[in-house]
Amino acid sequence: MVVARGLEPTRSLHSITLVAFLIAALSLPASAAKKIIIDTDPGTDDALAIMLALNSPELDVRAITVVPGNVSAEMGLDNALRMVSLAGRCDIPVAAGAQHPLFQKLITAEFWHGRNGLGNVQLPPSKCKVDPTFGPDLIIRLIHASPHEITLVPVGPLTNIALAVEKDPSIVALVKEVVIMGGSINGGNVNASAEANIFNDPDAAQIVFQAGWDSLVMSGLEVGNKAVFTPGHLDQLAKTHGPINDFIYSVLK
């Protein structure tokens, strides 16, 4: 089943909207938190989504795998490790995945996300260590370890998910749900028709959308454009302090 949710373009809060949608849809006690794997190319928007997910009792983040997109694979991995460390969650494995799209040249977006992908906000060096497992292999292993329990949440190009499916097609029937941040039904943000995550690896997107999952939800640009963080929200956030709050405020201001 493929579902396109929402109707209407902003990109900056698209990822955090996706995680908020997941949380709102669950309404589960912490003891029944939804097991998810975040596949990400952080990225300011993904950074906010990751921080929200790591601090949401409704979600049980089993791993973070990194894909190139907003930034290079190397920079994305460093960003993910720094954020997990900031959140005090070194228990969550963070793994490097693909280094480039399946067949085309990587196009990054530092012009939008800043030189370091985090709006030029400098986080302390990570105290967490990278998991040595190749990202798609980690995805495969965790799905087999918890059949019919894992929700995949790719918020970047779909390269890692496609590689996992191509290597082990049996995971398709074992995944509870796939919730994708990507695509659009009424216009793009790269050109008139293409959304960035799909545009950055359309071959991977085709593999993932045609894999035959029991449930696949596309959270497209129409959803992201509804996430409005107003100056009033920012002022309210500025009155709170702590490592995570200060980081989010600095990224958004």
C-alpha positions as a Python dict, from the first residue, in 0.01 Angstrom:
ca = {
    (1, 'M'): (0, 0, 0),
    (2, 'V'): (137, 341, -99),
    (3, 'V'): (-14, 649, 63),
    (4, 'A'): (64, 1013, -23),
    (5, 'R'): (-28, 1236, 270),
    (6, 'G'): (-84, 1608, 272),
    (7, 'L'): (-151, 1864, 6),
    (8, 'E'): (43, 2170, -71),
    (9, 'P'): (680, 2374, -86),
    (10, 'T'): (922, 2455, 229),
    (11, 'R'): (1196, 2210, 295),
    (12, 'S'): (1358, 2330, 613),
    (13, 'L'): (1118, 2160, 855),
    (14, 'H'): (1014, 1871, 630),
    (15, 'S'): (1199, 1602, 830),
    (16, 'I'): (1078, 1718, 1169),
    (17, 'T'): (724, 1716, 1030),
    (18, 'L'): (769, 1352, 932),
    (19, 'V'): (881, 1250, 1281),
    (20, 'A'): (600, 1454, 1437),
    (21, 'F'): (357, 1275, 1208),
    (22, 'L'): (494, 940, 1324),
    (23, 'I'): (454, 1037, 1689),
    (24, 'A'): (104, 1173, 1646),
    (25, 'A'): (-4, 860, 1463),
    (26, 'L'): (114, 633, 1741),
    (27, 'S'): (-15, 754, 2078),
    (28, 'L'): (157, 455, 2236),
    (29, 'P'): (297, 427, 2589),
    (30, 'A'): (675, 425, 2621),
    (31, 'S'): (667, 50, 2691),
    (32, 'A'): (526, 1, 2341),
    (33, 'A'): (747, 254, 2164),
    (34, 'K'): (766, 208, 1789),
    (35, 'K'): (1097, 63, 1670),
    (36, 'I'): (1241, 273, 1391),
    (37, 'I'): (1558, 298, 1185),
    (38, 'I'): (1638, 650, 1068),
    (39, 'D'): (1823, 671, 736),
    (40, 'T'): (1946, 1027, 701),
    (41, 'D'): (2162, 1284, 521),
    (42, 'P'): (2196, 1547, 798),
    (43, 'G'): (2124, 1836, 695),
    (44, 'T'): (1956, 2098, 912),
    (45, 'D'): (1606, 1956, 868),
    (46, 'D'): (1719, 1602, 942),
    (47, 'A'): (1912, 1729, 1243),
    (48, 'L'): (1591, 1864, 1397),
    (49, 'A'): (1408, 1539, 1317),
    (50, 'I'): (1682, 1329, 1478),
    (51, 'M'): (1678, 1538, 1795),
    (52, 'L'): (1300, 1511, 1816),
    (53, 'A'): (1308, 1135, 1761),
    (54, 'L'): (1584, 1077, 2018),
    (55, 'N'): (1380, 1265, 2279),
    (56, 'S'): (1042, 1112, 2200),
    (57, 'P'): (933, 824, 2427),
    (58, 'E'): (692, 716, 2154),
    (59, 'L'): (987, 612, 1937),
    (60, 'D'): (1257, 351, 1993),
    (61, 'V'): (1541, 447, 1758),
    (62, 'R'): (1724, 124, 1687),
    (63, 'A'): (1987, 270, 1453),
    (64, 'I'): (2083, 570, 1243),
    (65, 'T'): (2230, 500, 901),
    (66, 'V'): (2382, 776, 692),
    (67, 'V'): (2336, 840, 322),
    (68, 'P'): (2488, 1119, 108),
    (69, 'G'): (2251, 1391, -5),
    (70, 'N'): (2236, 1729, 167),
    (71, 'V'): (2605, 1681, 241),
    (72, 'S'): (2871, 1423, 159),
    (73, 'A'): (2858, 1083, 326),
    (74, 'E'): (3164, 1171, 537),
    (75, 'M'): (3019, 1498, 662),
    (76, 'G'): (2680, 1342, 723),
    (77, 'L'): (2833, 1066, 935),
    (78, 'D'): (3026, 1320, 1143),
    (79, 'N'): (2709, 1525, 1193),
    (80, 'A'): (2507, 1221, 1299),
    (81, 'L'): (2771, 1115, 1551),
    (82, 'R'): (2792, 1465, 1697),
    (83, 'M'): (2415, 1487, 1738),
    (84, 'V'): (2381, 1145, 1897),
    (85, 'S'): (2661, 1242, 2135),
    (86, 'L'): (2490, 1574, 2217),
    (87, 'A'): (2173, 1381, 2300),
    (88, 'G'): (2368, 1141, 2523),
    (89, 'R'): (2262, 842, 2313),
    (90, 'C'): (2585, 661, 2230),
    (91, 'D'): (2386, 340, 2282),
    (92, 'I'): (2232, 388, 1936),
    (93, 'P'): (2446, 248, 1652),
    (94, 'V'): (2538, 503, 1386),
    (95, 'A'): (2663, 350, 1063),
    (96, 'A'): (2799, 479, 734),
    (97, 'G'): (2620, 364, 422),
    (98, 'A'): (2656, 438, 53),
    (99, 'Q'): (2913, 696, -48),
    (100, 'H'): (2732, 810, -363),
    (101, 'P'): (2402, 756, -549),
    (102, 'L'): (2357, 429, -734),
    (103, 'F'): (2438, 559, -1083),
    (104, 'Q'): (2455, 937, -1092),
    (105, 'K'): (2685, 1204, -952),
    (106, 'L'): (2617, 1328, -600),
    (107, 'I'): (2471, 1679, -579),
    (108, 'T'): (2499, 1827, -227),
    (109, 'A'): (2324, 2134, -85),
    (110, 'E'): (2569, 2318, 141),
    (111, 'F'): (2436, 2641, -10),
    (112, 'W'): (2114, 2571, 182),
    (113, 'H'): (2232, 2376, 487),
    (114, 'G'): (2560, 2559, 552),
    (115, 'R'): (2920, 2454, 502),
    (116, 'N'): (2892, 2181, 765),
    (117, 'G'): (2533, 2088, 689),
    (118, 'L'): (2413, 2213, 1027),
    (119, 'G'): (2362, 2579, 944),
    (120, 'N'): (2729, 2640, 1034),
    (121, 'V'): (2650, 2562, 1398),
    (122, 'Q'): (2953, 2386, 1542),
    (123, 'L'): (2879, 2095, 1776),
    (124, 'P'): (3141, 1947, 2012),
    (125, 'P'): (3336, 1645, 1886),
    (126, 'S'): (3142, 1323, 1930),
    (127, 'K'): (3202, 1092, 2223),
    (128, 'C'): (3022, 817, 2029),
    (129, 'K'): (3195, 574, 1796),
    (130, 'V'): (3081, 477, 1451),
    (131, 'D'): (2938, 129, 1413),
    (132, 'P'): (3168, -62, 1174),
    (133, 'T'): (2877, -233, 999),
    (134, 'F'): (2790, -111, 650),
    (135, 'G'): (2460, 80, 680),
    (136, 'P'): (2247, -140, 450),
    (137, 'D'): (2384, -452, 623),
    (138, 'L'): (2288, -306, 962),
    (139, 'I'): (1938, -239, 831),
    (140, 'I'): (1910, -600, 712),
    (141, 'R'): (2039, -740, 1042),
    (142, 'L'): (1803, -535, 1258),
    (143, 'I'): (1500, -622, 1046),
    (144, 'H'): (1574, -994, 1076),
    (145, 'A'): (1628, -953, 1451),
    (146, 'S'): (1282, -793, 1493),
    (147, 'P'): (1060, -922, 1212),
    (148, 'H'): (740, -724, 1152),
    (149, 'E'): (841, -469, 1418),
    (150, 'I'): (1073, -224, 1242),
    (151, 'T'): (955, 92, 1068),
    (152, 'L'): (1206, 234, 822),
    (153, 'V'): (1220, 615, 826),
    (154, 'P'): (1437, 735, 538),
    (155, 'V'): (1460, 1115, 540),
    (156, 'G'): (1722, 1146, 266),
    (157, 'P'): (1786, 987, -73),
    (158, 'L'): (1683, 621, -79),
    (159, 'T'): (2022, 473, -172),
    (160, 'N'): (2078, 274, 148),
    (161, 'I'): (1727, 130, 151),
    (162, 'A'): (1759, 28, -212),
    (163, 'L'): (2094, -140, -147),
    (164, 'A'): (1945, -332, 144),
    (165, 'V'): (1652, -449, -69),
    (166, 'E'): (1876, -550, -357),
    (167, 'K'): (2106, -748, -126),
    (168, 'D'): (1828, -918, 73),
    (169, 'P'): (1481, -893, -86),
    (170, 'S'): (1337, -1099, 200),
    (171, 'I'): (1340, -792, 427),
    (172, 'V'): (1051, -640, 232),
    (173, 'A'): (804, -885, 385),
    (174, 'L'): (958, -843, 732),
    (175, 'V'): (934, -463, 761),
    (176, 'K'): (632, -329, 947),
    (177, 'E'): (614, -3, 754),
    (178, 'V'): (822, 239, 547),
    (179, 'V'): (762, 612, 604),
    (180, 'I'): (952, 819, 350),
    (181, 'M'): (1029, 1188, 354),
    (182, 'G'): (1047, 1258, -15),
    (183, 'G'): (859, 1311, -334),
    (184, 'S'): (577, 1546, -421),
    (185, 'I'): (241, 1528, -589),
    (186, 'N'): (213, 1887, -712),
    (187, 'G'): (559, 2029, -786),
    (188, 'G'): (924, 2006, -688),
    (189, 'N'): (1191, 2201, -501),
    (190, 'V'): (1482, 2114, -731),
    (191, 'N'): (1294, 2187, -1050),
    (192, 'A'): (932, 2216, -1152),
    (193, 'S'): (858, 1849, -1082),
    (194, 'A'): (1137, 1689, -875),
    (195, 'E'): (1179, 1683, -495),
    (196, 'A'): (1541, 1675, -372),
    (197, 'N'): (1555, 1333, -205),
    (198, 'I'): (1404, 1156, -506),
    (199, 'F'): (1603, 1370, -752),
    (200, 'N'): (1932, 1283, -579),
    (201, 'D'): (1888, 910, -647),
    (202, 'P'): (1589, 836, -871),
    (203, 'D'): (1714, 483, -944),
    (204, 'A'): (1712, 400, -573),
    (205, 'A'): (1368, 558, -537),
    (206, 'Q'): (1231, 337, -812),
    (207, 'I'): (1363, 25, -638),
    (208, 'V'): (1214, 128, -304),
    (209, 'F'): (873, 238, -432),
    (210, 'Q'): (834, -79, -637),
    (211, 'A'): (965, -323, -372),
    (212, 'G'): (623, -441, -255),
    (213, 'W'): (616, -333, 112),
    (214, 'D'): (302, -407, 312),
    (215, 'S'): (277, -36, 391),
    (216, 'L'): (464, 259, 241),
    (217, 'V'): (376, 617, 334),
    (218, 'M'): (517, 903, 128),
    (219, 'S'): (545, 1225, 327),
    (220, 'G'): (602, 1467, 41),
    (221, 'L'): (670, 1835, 6),
    (222, 'E'): (301, 1899, 60),
    (223, 'V'): (345, 1786, 421),
    (224, 'G'): (671, 1974, 481),
    (225, 'N'): (523, 2296, 359),
    (226, 'K'): (269, 2286, 639),
    (227, 'A'): (543, 2298, 907),
    (228, 'V'): (574, 2665, 998),
    (229, 'F'): (810, 2758, 1282),
    (230, 'T'): (709, 3117, 1347),
    (231, 'P'): (914, 3398, 1507),
    (232, 'G'): (690, 3352, 1810),
    (233, 'H'): (788, 2986, 1834),
    (234, 'L'): (1155, 3084, 1804),
    (235, 'D'): (1121, 3344, 2080),
    (236, 'Q'): (961, 3085, 2304),
    (237, 'L'): (1241, 2838, 2232),
    (238, 'A'): (1502, 3106, 2308),
    (239, 'K'): (1372, 3123, 2666),
    (240, 'T'): (1463, 2760, 2727),
    (241, 'H'): (1819, 2641, 2761),
    (242, 'G'): (2017, 2321, 2747),
    (243, 'P'): (2254, 2165, 2494),
    (244, 'I'): (1979, 2036, 2266),
    (245, 'N'): (1752, 2342, 2292),
    (246, 'D'): (2043, 2578, 2228),
    (247, 'F'): (2147, 2373, 1924),
    (248, 'I'): (1797, 2372, 1775),
    (249, 'Y'): (1758, 2744, 1838),
    (250, 'S'): (2091, 2817, 1668),
    (251, 'V'): (1996, 2610, 1363),
    (252, 'L'): (1657, 2777, 1328),
    (253, 'K'): (1739, 3141, 1394),
}
